[in-house]
Amino acid sequence: MAMPHNLTIENSHHSKKELLCFNGSSHGNGFDSDSPSLNEVYNTSLCNGSLHSSSCSPSDSYSKPLCNGTPTKKAQYDSDEPCGIKFVPSEKEYLCGWGAFTPSFLQYFNTPKGVLFFLCVASFLQGMIVNGFINTVITSIERRFDLRSYHSGLIASSYDIAACVCLIFVSYFGGNGHKPQWLGWGALIMGIGSVVFALPHFMTSPYEVHFSEQTGMCHSNQTLHCTESASNLSNYRFLFMFGQFLHGVGATPLYTLGVTYLDENVKSNYSPVYIAIFYTAAIIGPAAGYLLGGIFLNMYTEIGTDTDLTPENPLWVGAWWVGFLGAGAAAFLISFPLLGYPQQLPGSQRYVVMRVSEAHQLKDGSHKTASDPDFGMTVKDLPQSVLLLLKNPTFVFLCLAGATEATLIAGMSTFGPKILESQFSLSASEAATIFGYLVVPAGGGGTFLGGFIVNKMKLRCSGIIKFSLLCALISLMAMFVFLIHCPNMPVAGITASYDGSVQTEGSLQLTASCNAGCNCSKEIYSPVCGTDNIMYYSPCHAGCSGVHIHHAGGLKTYHNCSCIGDNVSMNVNQAKAGKCSSSCQKMSVLLIFIFVVILFTFLCSIPALTATLRCVSDRQRSFALGIQWIVVRTLGGIPGPIAFGSLIDISCLLWQHQCGEQGSCYIYENSTMSQYTLIVGLAYKVMGSLFFLLACILYKPPPETPRSSSGTSDESPSPVKSDTDCTI
């Protein structure tokens, strides 16, 4: 009978090493056969295959690992434990509750599925607030507070700035601390940030636009009154930035500690599925934010106040602040169950010791430093921990690939609705709703499908990186859809002359002989669509002197418009309120390819995250995610919205001028907008594909990486040589 082998396995939760002993060949259980002998580990003796040593009983994990005989085949398949290992639970209980209050009914939620549910709600709220509501209402905020697109980019980037400030601290100390408490307090801070973000609505005077039936008409003497100067209103951007900063502080633990908390408390082969569900909720959140935001934008910002404006009017400002108050209250509520979870879930210890390392092997062997159970417990280990990660080329290039993807995601999610609004002459609420319908199946489906594929195909680290590279290449090809664009609607005095001919680009001539005596003001932007299918800056600029309001729907029709039509035929000199409908037939093609770009961008997100977790040591997982998020936000999330906002500003044809100050943009040049979007998209997609390729080529797995064969459980893989060939 073979003597029992003995093995020390790192436990990432504790400062002690667990001693596991088993009979038979170590290869059958996926362990290294070159394990040190028992006497080399503990000064004790063997007796009938059982270990007798008080040192083998850490009180905070297992009472005593017992060595049994080789189990029967049936026992191997009926148990979650590795062949030949019997886990005896410790006497310490990990109960769900707050302090001494641990009622029995709460323990039904003290499972991985219970944690997953509450983390999904938290990620859903985070996505709905940061990537949904803010991106939906950004146009309304620009209009209400006289902001420019680069101001909006700064507001969006404040989230990532906060994350960069907090990530090292949270991921390093939180990774070795009580993760659920960090998550709970983070949700609470995120709720406070939403309330702060809504405060400008209550701190400013009511939004008033003196726009009656006769306002903006030819020969009208009415003008807009400046209740607050544009410069004062634009200062509220700092309060928006502070609210976004709090959003970033609160969400920092969610995507670092939340991911590792899930990963540590489930089987390794189930981990990608759990993380994919978690991230899918984070993707559905923005979609819900777009849809709900579109509904709120159809409500006037001063609820209960009568107004002559309609949602189609560019001066309309919807109730942008309502969603933030509701989501903030929900974030407060979800923080309490998260604060009640224990540091470890019951039974999670077995998954830690069964995990097989796929960490990148450094040539100098310094990666073994992270295997020390005491490593990373103090601040003095922080520089060395950072150095170990920077010496890991696979980790570095996965971080850079994530940064390129994040740049596009941040830019497109912030200004995607605005691009649709400009290309197809849509209202802000219509564009937000369409973009929301696009993100739900593409982003959410791609995120979940990515984790499902990794689980179903049982991909190892190198295979996961290859899959991510393939997805990046497909989305790169789909970016060429931005070669097409819709022509600008003809706007008299801006993109077309008053006689209907094409006007020289860059020239702005709103005054013509037909409206010279109307004394039109540029501060009143209220576009109307003439019967000649030309859009005019306002009824005054169209030379209209009469108006008729239809009782059904409140649609306004202007007549006696001197700039519309050259004859006196019936109805040829009329105009209706609002923009002209776009006749562009390219919307379906553009939406389909944008769907493909979003789908394959998010399809590789969970596999890339899984590869990051696997290519580093177990004890560095939380910290590695923190460093990765810093790189992603510094190089991607922060400059992304600012760069996109600046490029979109370049394509502006008509700026708002109110009270002597330049505000937001009214009309963009569509071809220029598409051109810049294509250039930026291709550049970042090419870089992302290159980084994934380098990560795969430079990855060096352990000499013998176990791979699960077909029909066998994840707990009993057979060792095979890892394939590092990066051909697809």
C-alpha positions, 0 to 999 in steps of 0.5 A, spaced: 500 500 500 502 506 497 504 511 503 500 517 503 502 523 500 502 530 504 501 537 501 501 544 503 496 548 500 495 556 500 489 558 504 488 565 501 483 567 507 488 566 513 495 566 515 496 559 516 497 553 511 492 547 511 495 540 511 491 536 506 493 528 506 491 523 501 492 516 498 494 514 492 497 518 486 497 525 486 496 526 479 489 523 480 487 529 484 491 534 480 496 536 485 503 536 484 507 529 486 513 533 488 510 535 494 514 536 500 514 530 505 511 530 512 517 531 516 519 537 512 512 540 513 511 538 520 515 535 525 509 529 526 508 522 525 504 518 520 499 512 523 495 508 518 494 514 513 491 519 519 495 525 521 496 526 528 498 533 530 495 539 533 498 544 529 494 541 523 488 544 526 487 551 525 481 554 529 479 559 524 478 554 518 478 546 519 478 543 525 482 537 523 484 535 515 483 527 516 486 522 511 482 516 509 482 511 504 481 511 497 474 513 496 469 508 492 467 511 485 460 512 487 463 517 493 468 520 488 462 523 484 457 524 490 462 528 493 464 535 492 471 534 495 477 532 492 478 524 491 481 522 498 480 528 502 475 529 507 473 536 510 471 537 517 467 543 518 470 548 523 466 550 529 466 557 527 460 559 524 459 564 519 452 567 520 448 573 516 446 578 520 448 585 524 452 584 530 449 579 535 442 580 531 443 573 526 435 571 526 435 564 522 431 566 516 436 571 514 441 564 513 437 562 507 440 568 504 447 566 506 449 562 500 453 564 494 446 565 490 444 570 496 450 574 495 449 574 487 442 577 488 444 583 492 450 584 488 446 584 482 442 589 485 447 594 487 451 593 480 444 594 477 443 601 480 450 603 479 449 602 472 443 605 471 445 611 475 452 612 472 451 609 465 444 610 464 441 616 467 447 621 466 448 619 459 441 620 458 440 626 461 446 629 459 443 633 453 438 636 458 443 638 463 447 641 458 441 645 456 439 647 463 445 649 466 449 652 459 454 647 459 458 645 453 460 638 451 467 638 454 464 640 461 459 634 460 465 629 459 469 632 465 462 630 469 462 623 466 470 622 468 469 625 475 467 617 476 473 614 474 477 620 477 474 618 484 476 610 482 483 611 481 484 615 487 481 610 491 482 603 488 489 602 491 487 603 498 480 599 497 483 593 493 489 592 497 486 593 504 479 591 502 482 584 499 485 582 506 479 585 510 471 584 511 469 585 503 461 585 505 462 591 509 466 595 504 461 593 499 455 595 504 459 602 505 460 603 498 453 602 496 451 607 501 456 612 499 453 611 492 446 613 494 449 619 497 452 621 490 445 620 487 442 625 492 448 630 491 447 630 483 440 632 484 441 638 488 442 643 483 435 642 481 433 644 488 438 650 488 437 654 482 431 658 481 425 655 477 427 654 469 423 659 466 422 660 458 417 665 456 415 662 450 407 664 449 404 663 442 407 670 440 414 669 442 419 668 437 414 670 431 415 676 426 414 683 429 414 680 436 417 685 441 418 679 446 425 677 448 427 672 453 429 674 460 435 672 464 434 670 471 441 667 472 447 668 468 450 663 464 456 663 467 453 662 474 449 656 471 455 653 469 458 653 475 453 648 478 458 643 474 462 642 480 456 640 484 455 635 478 462 633 478 462 632 486 456 627 485 459 623 480 466 623 484 461 620 490 459 615 485 466 613 483 468 612 491 462 608 492 462 603 486 470 602 487 469 596 492 463 593 487 467 591 481 474 589 485 472 586 492 465 584 489 468 580 484 473 576 488 468 575 494 464 571 488 470 568 486 472 565 493 465 563 495 464 558 489 467 553 485 472 555 480 468 552 474 462 556 476 466 562 477 465 565 470 458 564 470 457 568 477 461 573 475 457 574 468 451 574 471 453 580 476 456 584 470 450 582 466 446 586 471 451 592 471 449 592 463 442 591 464 442 597 469 444 602 464 439 600 459 433 601 464 436 608 465 436 609 458 428 607 458 426 610 465 430 616 463 427 617 456 420 617 460 422 622 465 425 627 460 418 627 457 416 630 464 417 638 465 423 639 469 418 643 474 413 638 475 406 641 476 408 647 472 404 649 466 408 651 460 407 652 453 413 648 451 413 641 448 418 635 448 420 636 441 422 643 442 430 644 443 428 649 449 424 643 453 428 641 459 425 634 462 425 632 469 432 629 469 433 629 477 427 624 478 431 618 477 437 620 481 433 621 487 429 614 486 436 610 485 439 614 491 434 611 495 434 604 493 442 604 494 441 606 501 436 600 502 441 595 498 447 597 503 444 594 509 443 587 507 450 587 504 453 590 511 450 583 514 454 578 510 460 574 513 467 575 511 466 568 508 460 564 506 459 557 510 463 552 506 467 556 502 473 554 505 473 547 500 473 551 494 479 555 496 484 549 497 481 545 491 483 551 486 489 550 481 493 555 480 494 558 473 498 564 475 504 567 470 510 564 471 516 569 472 523 567 470 526 569 476 521 565 480 519 571 484 512 570 483 512 565 489 513 570 494 505 571 493 504 564 495 506 566 502 500 567 507 503 573 510 504 576 504 500 583 503 497 583 510 501 590 511 503 596 507 510 594 507 508 589 502 505 594 497 511 596 493 513 589 492 506 587 490 505 592 485 512 590 482 510 583 482 504 585 477 508 589 473 513 584 472 507 580 469 506 581 462 500 578 461 497 582 466 500 588 463 497 587 456 490 585 459 490 591 463 492 595 456 487 592 452 481 593 457 483 600 457 482 601 450 475 597 450 473 602 456 475 608 452 470 606 447 465 604 451 465 610 456 465 615 449 459 611 446 455 610 452 456 618 454 455 620 447 451 615 443 444 617 444 447 624 442 450 621 435 443 618 434 439 624 435 443 628 430 444 623 425 436 621 425 433 628 427 430 625 433 428 628 440 433 627 446 428 622 449 427 618 442 434 617 442 435 615 449 430 610 448 432 607 442 439 606 445 437 603 451 433 598 446 440 597 443 444 596 449 439 591 453 440 585 448 447 587 446 451 589 452 447 584 457 447 578 452 454 579 450 456 579 458 452 573 460 454 569 453 462 571 454 462 567 461 457 562 459 462 560 453 468 560 458 464 555 463 461 551 457 468 550 453 472 549 460 477 554 457 484 555 460 487 562 461 491 562 454 484 559 451 480 565 454 485 570 451 485 567 444 477 568 445 478 575 447 482 576 441 477 573 436 471 578 439 476 584 438 477 583 431 470 582 429 468 588 433 474 592 429 471 590 422 464 592 425 467 599 426 467 601 419 459 602 419 461 609 421 463 610 413 456 611 412 452 617 415 446 621 414 446 628 411 444 634 415 437 636 415 437 643 410 437 648 415 436 655 413 441 660 414 446 654 416 446 648 412 442 651 406 440 658 404 433 661 404 432 659 397 433 652 398 440 652 395 446 649 399 450 654 403 457 654 404 460 650 410 461 654 416 457 660 414 452 663 418 447 667 415 440 667 419 438 674 416 435 674 409 431 679 405 424 675 407 425 676 415 430 682 415 424 686 418 422 681 423 427 683 429 429 676 430 433 674 436 438 668 436 436 667 443 430 664 441 431 657 438 425 654 436 426 650 430 420 649 425 419 645 419 416 648 413 412 645 407 418 646 403 422 641 408 427 646 410 428 647 417 428 654 420 431 657 426 425 659 429 418 662 426 421 669 426 426 667 422 421 663 417 418 670 417 411 667 420 406 672 423 400 667 425 400 661 429 394 656 430 394 651 436 391 644 434 387 642 440 389 634 439 396 634 441 397 641 442 401 641 435 402 648 433 402 650 426 405 657 423 402 661 417 403 667 413 411 665 413 414 670 408 420 665 407 417 659 405 414 658 398 414 663 392 407 663 390 400 664 394 398 657 393 394 654 399 398 651 405 405 652 401 407 658 406 406 654 413 410 651 418 409 646 423 413 646 430 419 642 431 424 639 427 423 636 420 423 628 420 429 625 417 428 621 410 435 618 411 434 610 410 440 608 413 438 607 421 437 600 420 444 598 417 447 603 423 443 600 428 445 593 426 452 594 426 452 598 432 449 592 435 455 588 433 460 592 436 457 592 442 455 585 443 462 583 441 465 588 445 462 586 451 462 578 449 470 579 451 469 583 457 468 577 462 473 572 459 478 578 459 476 579 467 477 571 468 484 571 465 486 577 469 484 573 475 487 566 473 494 569 471 496 572 478 496 569 484 490 567 489 492 572 494 493 578 489 487 577 485 483 583 489 489 588 488 490 586 481 483 588 479 484 594 483 491 596 479 487 594 472 481 598 474 486 604 475 489 603 468 483 602 465 480 608 468 486 612 467 488 611 460 480 609 458 475 611 462 477 618 464 480 621 457 474 617 453 468 622 455 473 628 454 476 626 448 469 624 445 466 630 447 471 635 444 471 631 438 463 632 438 464 639 439 469 640 433 463 638 429 458 643 432 455 648 427 450 652 431 452 654 438 447 656 443 448 664 445 444 666 451 445 672 455 451 673 452 454 667 453 456 661 449 452 654 451 451 648 448 451 646 441 444 646 437 446 643 431 452 638 429 455 636 422 453 629 421 459 627 416 464 630 421 461 627 427 461 620 423 468 621 421 471 622 428 467 616 431 470 612 425 478 614 426 477 614 434 474 607 434 479 604 429 485 606 433 482 603 439 480 597 436 487 596 433 490 597 439 486 593 443 487 587 438 494 588 439 494 588 446 490 581 447 495 578 442 501 580 446 498 577 452 497 571 449 504 570 446 507 572 453 503 568 457 507 562 461 503 557 465 505 553 470 509 547 467 504 542 468 497 545 468 491 541 469 485 541 464 479 538 466 477 532 461 470 531 458 466 527 463 470 529 469 469 534 475 473 540 476 475 537 482 479 532 479 482 534 473 488 530 469 495 534 468 496 536 461 501 540 458 498 547 457 498 550 450 501 557 449 500 557 441 496 563 440 494 561 433 486 562 432 
